[in-house]
Amino acid sequence: MRRDNQSSESEFLLLGLPIQPEQQVMYYALFLAMYLTTLLGNLLIILLIRLDSHLHTPMYFFLSHLALTDIGFSSVTAPKMLTNMLMQTQSISYAGCISQEFFFVFFGDLDSFLLTSMAYDRYVAICHPLHYPRIMSQNLCFLLVIVSWVLSSANALVHTLLLARLSFLRDNTLHHFFCDLSALVKLSSSDTTINQLVILTVGSMVITVPFICILVSYCLIGATILRRPSIRGICKALSTCGSHLSVVSLYYGAIIGLYLFPSSKTTNDKDVIVSVLYTLVTPMLNPFIYSLRNRDMKGALGNIFRRGAFSM
């Protein structure tokens, strides 16, 4: 099992979700439906933005990248979880576990940075509408996305390299359905002081700094609306910002509760259930939130259907 005296186990056992055996089939069907909905819904968003020229704006540019990120974020954990549930297996190789942890951190960070870019876009659109085309130029949009990818990659790489130096000689059983970074650190038999310090500092910054930027953006938006109160202005702000705020609340609510305020030194059932919320539920809800509450997206979807009808 062990590669050498100081190395980790060659595989880990994922205990999965706290589900009774007789409920496995029902939950498998539920999570499969959620994952397929995530894939199809976010692919639909990308397709609509690609095909409709009216959606070639900074906000939808960021939204298309967010949809792509959500597909990747769910695909890191859901296929392995569904495979284990179907095959009644629990194992994942050491290399597979480390890779899963890297991409999970990467896509999670990328999600956070993209939500921040979208908040900044809404701030400029509402607080500085006359300067919006100049400020939110194509170059700035590309720069924000590139910086998001670079920072996410760097943070994920740091955590992965630090994790790879740890040993797991006492136990190889993870009370989780995927290789979560905090769960792996808790499981290690090595000194994890550096890992915990990096998670507390760098990891917290990746979560809290974007979250604070989003809060500041929407506080400034609210202050701008209150300075010029009007029913039309409030309705416009709610229509453009409401969907984004819904996603932010779901995503950061689960992340902050799980990682910044952990319940104990060991992973418990509550942590696993909360993880389902932001790894499967939030990416699945994003297409519904952005399409059902967004007039432009509904209009683009209607145009696609009308084109299809006319072509027939």
PyMOL commands that set and color helices and strands:
alter all, ss='L'
color gray80, all
select helices_A, chain A and resi 21-51+53-55+58-87+94-127+129-135+138-164+181-187+193-227+231-260+269-292+295-311
alter helices_A, ss='H'
color red, helices_A
select strands_A, chain A and resi 11-14+91-93+173-174
alter strands_A, ss='S'
color yellow, strands_A
deselect
rebuild
show_as cartoon
